[in-house]
Amino acid sequence: MLKLADDQGDLAVTRAASKYDIPFIQSTVSSFSIEEVGQSGDGPKWFQLYWTSLEDVSYSFVKRAEEAGSEAIVVTIDTVTLGFREKDLSYGYSPLADGYGQGNFESDDVFLSTLAEVNDSTIVDGIIKQINYPALNWSHIKKLKRMTSLPILLKGVLHPEDALQAIHCGVDGLIVSNHGGRQLDGVISSIDALPEIAKVVNGKIPVLFDSGIRRGSDALKVLVLGADAVLIGRPYVYSLAIDGEKGVSQFLANFLQDFSSSMVLAGVKNIKQLKQMKIVCG
Ligand SMILES: Cc1cc2nc3c(=O)[nH]c(=O)nc-3n(C[C@H](O)[C@H](O)[C@H](O)COP(=O)(O)O)c2cc1C
């Protein structure tokens, strides 16, 4: 729904990320379609899948992502239903209902064929009806693994047993995330969950991290705690709202500079050395 921040939405962000060869993860509920994002900028793109209640729509998105050149599928597993967000409810705030986030749906023949009639309001209703799927379980992940040749990452892992089960199901990477604290109230923070997950995974598959990364030095901390890579959520959207593509570009330049300065100040030459550092408490 990046058009909420800027008319160019996902396209502005992909162009900015491309400059630094940073992958862009396109949401299922993006403002532009998989194909439009695929053609924007020349950096790597990954597709984030919200498993819809109609399996064929989910598979259609994955197939389109493959054809559009996506390099990975990120299945978000912590949003099988929306968290109870009082402020959104009291303000009556629902960007989906306002028509944001339908780029992939309005361009999907399989989705459109599920509607009795196609117009703006049936599209919105169809998305709202199909976007949640609380019955999502490991069998879906195993089936998806057979359906696509792209690597599959699970986003929203917070428990070491889930990490091990994911490896057992053939998942190619994990994203330790609590969705920026927007889903289950009182849930463990991602940074507290990370060390134990990194320990049990033990290098078998990459462990990525998000929720709370705000600047380069945050990235350094989670790499020391066992992450192989970090994802940025809200900060790039704030930058997009302030100054579009230029804002995102400036934010990424600042982030990368902060990261390298922090590396130098921490006395490490490269990521390998950083990952060998130990945290000493007390
Ligand atoms: C407004 C908003 C929209 C989001 N939309 C999605 C989404 O469509 N798919 C998804 O997997 N995560 C979504 N997230 C979660 C982010 O991907 C990320 O996990 C979270 O924001 C934590 O990172 P941060 O602390 O850097 O913001 C959204 C978060 C926010 C704040």
The ligand as an ORCA input file, in Angstrom:
! r2SCAN-3c Opt
* xyz 0 1
  C       2.015     -0.069      7.436
  C       2.668     -1.431      7.422
  C       2.317     -2.330      6.421
  C       2.891     -3.609      6.393
  N       2.534     -4.479      5.384
  C       3.096     -5.708      5.347
  C       2.776     -6.599      4.290
  O       1.992     -6.286      3.412
  N       3.360     -7.816      4.303
  C       4.233     -8.207      5.292
  O       4.731     -9.335      5.255
  N       4.560     -7.363      6.278
  C       4.022     -6.135      6.331
  N       4.363     -5.270      7.346
  C       5.378     -5.686      8.333
  C       6.764     -5.297      7.837
  O       7.128     -6.067      6.709
  C       7.838     -5.534      8.918
  O       7.804     -6.898      9.314
  C       7.599     -4.658     10.135
  O       7.220     -3.352      9.759
  C       8.832     -4.634     11.056
  O       9.845     -3.855     10.585
  P      10.101     -2.328     11.085
  O      10.247     -2.348     12.569
  O      11.384     -1.975     10.377
  O       8.920     -1.538     10.644
  C       3.810     -3.991      7.387
  C       4.178     -3.063      8.389
  C       3.622     -1.792      8.411
  C       4.053     -0.830      9.487
*
